[in-house]
Amino acid sequence: MWPFKRRSQAAPQEASQSEPGRPTSATQSTQQGRRADGTVLGDLIAKGLYKPSAGTEKFGYFDPANAPFRTFPNGKTGLMQGPMADLLIQTIPASRSVFGSMLDDNQDLSVTLALKLGLSSTREVLDAFQALVQKDATAKYLIVTTAMPFFLNYSTDKIVVIAEVEHELKLNALANLLLTDPALHDVASIARFERIAESLFADRKDEVEQKKQWAVELQQSRSS
């Protein structure tokens, strides 16, 4: 899939929920920028491997407003969440007639994702997304449409592909797809989410081929 070597910055990933002292919303993190934010991406921006705007702009299926996942140098992957996220997840469905507007106005993406997929905790959200982005067809689609454009656009010199950054990009692109793509509008369970996500690579062949061609042409222009 990659015409250039992938590198890893840390040990194999271990799932975690939130990281103490980290921003608890994607909006907060974007406003601050990603440079030196304690994540793998932030550290690499600080080292000059990626442009300062990396992770703060829309590209492919990544949208910083819908990007709650982060990967950290200690090998862990985190889901940004508010202090009452799990309580809200457990409370809103049972009290929907009373708190119905709470879901519509909710600013915590961890809660939104859990409720949309019928999951009962932020831990389940993190585990479900990490499992799904490792499935072959889903991973290929997210790499071609989002991760590959990122590394080509935001590497400052030579194209630098880091496994942990790729993982974070895939998780966040998948979250944004779930929240904004018409094909996933009616998804209300993890099983249906998995079926549709796995079908995107085959169903959207024209888009995939266009992205591949674009990547080849951009790489050629960078090296010329």
C-alpha positions in Angstrom: 0.0 0.0 0.0 2.7 2.5 0.9 5.4 3.4 -1.7 7.6 4.5 1.2 8.6 3.0 4.5 6.5 3.3 7.6 8.2 3.9 10.9 7.1 3.5 14.5 7.8 5.9 17.3 6.7 3.7 20.2 6.0 0.2 21.5 2.9 -1.7 20.3 -0.3 0.2 21.1 -2.1 -0.4 24.3 -5.6 1.0 24.6 -6.3 3.7 27.2 -9.2 6.0 27.8 -8.2 9.5 28.7 -4.8 11.0 29.4 -4.6 13.3 32.4 -3.9 16.9 31.5 -4.9 16.5 27.9 -7.5 18.6 26.1 -10.9 16.9 26.5 -12.4 18.2 23.3 -11.3 18.2 19.7 -12.1 21.9 19.4 -10.0 22.8 22.3 -7.0 20.9 20.9 -7.4 22.4 17.4 -7.6 25.9 18.8 -4.3 25.3 20.7 -2.7 23.7 17.7 -1.1 20.3 17.8 2.6 21.3 18.2 4.1 19.7 21.3 0.7 18.7 22.7 2.1 15.5 24.2 1.0 13.2 21.3 3.1 11.5 18.7 1.9 13.9 16.1 2.5 16.9 18.3 6.0 15.8 19.1 6.8 15.3 15.4 5.5 18.7 14.5 7.7 20.2 17.2 10.7 18.3 15.7 10.0 19.8 12.3 9.0 16.6 10.5 5.4 17.8 9.9 4.1 21.3 9.2 2.6 23.3 12.1 -0.8 23.1 10.5 -0.9 19.3 10.6 -3.9 18.0 12.4 -5.7 21.4 12.4 -7.2 21.4 8.9 -9.7 19.3 7.0 -8.2 16.8 4.5 -9.6 13.5 3.2 -12.1 12.3 5.8 -10.2 13.9 8.6 -12.0 16.9 10.3 -10.3 18.4 13.4 -13.8 19.2 14.7 -14.6 15.5 14.7 -11.3 14.1 15.9 -11.4 12.8 19.5 -8.7 10.1 19.2 -5.0 10.6 20.0 -1.9 8.4 20.0 0.8 9.0 22.6 4.6 8.3 22.8 4.1 5.8 25.5 2.3 3.5 23.0 -1.2 4.2 24.2 -4.2 5.4 22.2 -6.6 7.7 24.0 -10.2 9.0 23.4 -10.6 12.6 24.6 -13.6 12.8 26.9 -15.2 15.0 29.5 -15.3 14.1 33.2 -19.0 13.0 33.0 -18.8 11.2 29.6 -19.6 7.7 30.9 -22.4 9.0 33.2 -24.0 10.8 30.2 -23.7 7.6 28.0 -25.5 5.6 30.7 -28.1 8.3 31.5 -29.2 9.9 28.2 -30.8 6.8 26.5 -32.8 6.0 29.6 -34.0 9.5 30.1 -34.4 10.6 26.5 -37.8 12.0 26.9 -36.5 14.3 29.6 -33.0 15.0 28.2 -33.6 14.5 24.5 -32.0 17.9 23.6 -28.9 17.0 25.6 -27.8 14.6 22.8 -28.3 17.2 20.1 -26.4 19.8 22.0 -23.7 17.5 23.3 -20.1 18.7 22.7 -18.4 15.5 23.9 -17.7 13.4 20.9 -17.0 10.3 23.0 -20.6 10.5 24.2 -22.0 11.1 20.7 -20.1 8.2 19.2 -21.2 5.8 22.0 -24.9 6.8 21.8 -24.9 6.5 18.0 -23.5 3.0 18.1 -25.5 1.8 21.1 -22.3 1.4 23.2 -22.4 1.7 27.0 -19.0 3.3 27.8 -16.1 5.3 26.3 -13.9 2.2 26.7 -16.2 0.4 24.4 -16.0 3.2 21.9 -12.2 3.1 21.9 -12.0 -0.7 21.6 -14.6 -0.8 18.8 -12.9 1.8 16.7 -9.4 0.3 17.2 -10.7 -3.1 16.1 -12.4 -1.7 13.1 -9.5 0.3 11.7 -7.4 -2.8 11.7 -9.7 -4.7 9.4 -8.1 -4.9 6.0 -10.7 -3.3 3.7 -11.5 -0.5 6.2 -7.8 0.2 6.7 -7.1 0.4 3.0 -9.9 2.9 2.4 -8.8 5.1 5.2 -5.1 5.0 4.2 -5.9 5.9 0.5 -8.4 8.6 1.3 -6.9 10.2 4.4 -3.6 8.9 5.8 -1.7 9.0 2.5 -2.9 12.5 1.6 -1.8 13.6 5.1 1.8 12.4 4.8 2.2 13.7 1.3 0.7 17.1 2.3 2.2 17.7 5.7 5.7 16.2 5.6 8.1 19.1 5.6 10.9 17.5 3.6 11.1 13.8 2.8 7.8 12.0 3.2 7.6 10.7 6.7 5.1 7.9 7.5 4.7 7.1 11.2 2.6 4.1 12.2 1.1 5.9 15.3 0.2 9.0 13.3 -1.4 6.8 10.7 -3.4 5.0 13.4 -4.7 8.3 14.9 -5.6 9.5 11.4 -7.6 6.4 10.6 -9.5 6.5 13.9 -10.5 10.1 13.5 -11.3 9.7 9.8 -13.6 6.8 10.7 -15.3 8.9 13.5 -15.9 11.7 11.0 -17.3 9.4 8.4 -19.7 8.0 11.0 -20.9 11.5 12.0 -21.1 13.1 8.6 -21.2 10.6 5.7 -24.7 10.1 4.3 -24.0 6.4 3.8 -23.6 6.0 7.6 -26.4 8.4 8.6 -28.8 5.6 9.7 -26.1 3.5 11.5 -27.3 2.7 15.0 -25.2 -0.3 16.0 -21.5 -1.4 15.9 -22.4 -4.4 13.7 -24.0 -2.3 11.0 -21.1 0.3 11.3 -18.6 -2.5 10.7 -20.5 -3.9 7.6 -20.7 -0.5 5.9 -17.2 0.6 6.8 -15.8 -2.7 5.4 -17.8 -2.1 2.1 -16.5 1.4 1.4 -13.2 0.3 -0.3 -15.1 -1.8 -2.9 -18.2 0.4 -3.2 -16.2 3.6 -3.9 -13.6 2.3 -6.4 -13.6 5.5 -8.5 -12.7 7.6 -5.4 -10.0 5.2 -4.4 -8.5 5.2 -7.9 -8.6 9.0 -8.1 -6.8 9.3 -4.7 -4.2 6.8 -5.8 -3.5 8.7 -9.0 -3.4 12.0 -7.1 -0.8 10.5 -4.7 1.4 9.2 -7.5 1.4 12.6 -9.2 2.0 14.6 -6.0 4.9 12.3 -5.1 6.4 12.7 -8.5 6.1 16.5 -8.3 7.7 16.5 -4.8 10.7 14.5 -6.1 11.2 16.4 -9.3 
